[in-house]
Amino acid sequence: MTEKDFIFRNNSTSLGAGKVKWKAPSNIALVKYWGKKAGQIPANPSISFTLDACSTTTTLGFVPRNTPSDEFSFDLWFEGKPMEGFKPKIETFFKRIEPFLPFLKAYHFTIETSNSFPHSSGIASSASGFAALALCLMDVEKLLNAETTEAYLKKKASFIARLGSGSAARSIEGDLVHWGSHDGTIGSSDLFGIKYPYEVHGNFKNYHDTILLVDKGQKQVSSTVGHELMHDHPFAARRFDQAHENLSKLKSVFKNGNLTEFINIVESEALTLHAMMMTSQRYFILMKPDTLEIINKIWAFREASGTHVCFTLDAGANVHVLYPEEEKEEVYQFIQNELVAYCENGQYICDRIGFGAKKM
Ligand code: 2P0
């Protein structure tokens, strides 16, 4: 599919005022997206576990406007309060998506959004946030064009969400989502995320992700800046190739259920992401001392217990502790006993693999 396939054409139906509501999950990348080209095209493909508990719920109200206008018209509410600060981001998003949703200026929108996870927890809400808004907008498209299928709605929602935030393309479906062209993955595209199309071993069903909130402060470097640092990065070309290789290796791992190999790829991806930031100009260390303490504790416990607990990281200090359903009691006990002490105010979130966005 090309961009042209996502241009909305049938605008014959007129629509009165209404409201739609969607809940979209967050996701955690196993192979990381870090670096992009113009038009929100990823420099390398990525794959993620869709999460379950961490989500954004958005209600989109729409009212037809009486007079045509060159401006977008919308109000934004975050957790029950007006959110002026976030409006420029939405304005930019609307500009980017208008070629594909040409009805945007014909309505006044009221966007009401809330997150399931605590505000400023260091968990990025851009993935679930843009995914929920994209799904609401696609629901409006569906009301305007009754021929819109469920499959097209989801695919275009991922395409639209990507234009808000790259990782949001992976927050529509579950439970494993691949985004970005990759020779070994049939149907993969830079334009939207797809449900992972191959066999997945039972070991990966109901995988757990306990998110340890090590540093809830403002991010030191925004993702947008982080992605830019991959331009002219001395190791960029090799890193992008490595992501392709890791996705090919993961394909075998997902099939045969080899957790040792899974851990090897996932932890290496996390550390490579951080290594990229440590070796860029400017350079950043996004881990905190407690991030390293946790990683060392995980390694020691894994060695001693023979379990398959491992970690991954986002572009920040929080640690995602990943473990299979079969080992949940033992690993959860370990987290309680040894890791929670490193969390800011003892805060952590118990999440697990989820099955994608839901219409409310
Ligand atoms: C990922 N991250 O694959 C990587 C790993 C963070 C670390 O995608 O500029 O918010 O909005 O496209 O998607 C975070 O970056 O960046 C991200 P934009 P995004 O999940």
Residues whose N, C-alpha, C, O or C-beta is under 5 A from the ligand:
A	BS01	2P0	A29 V31 K32 Y33 S46 S126 G164 S165 G166 S167 A168 S223 T224 D314 A315
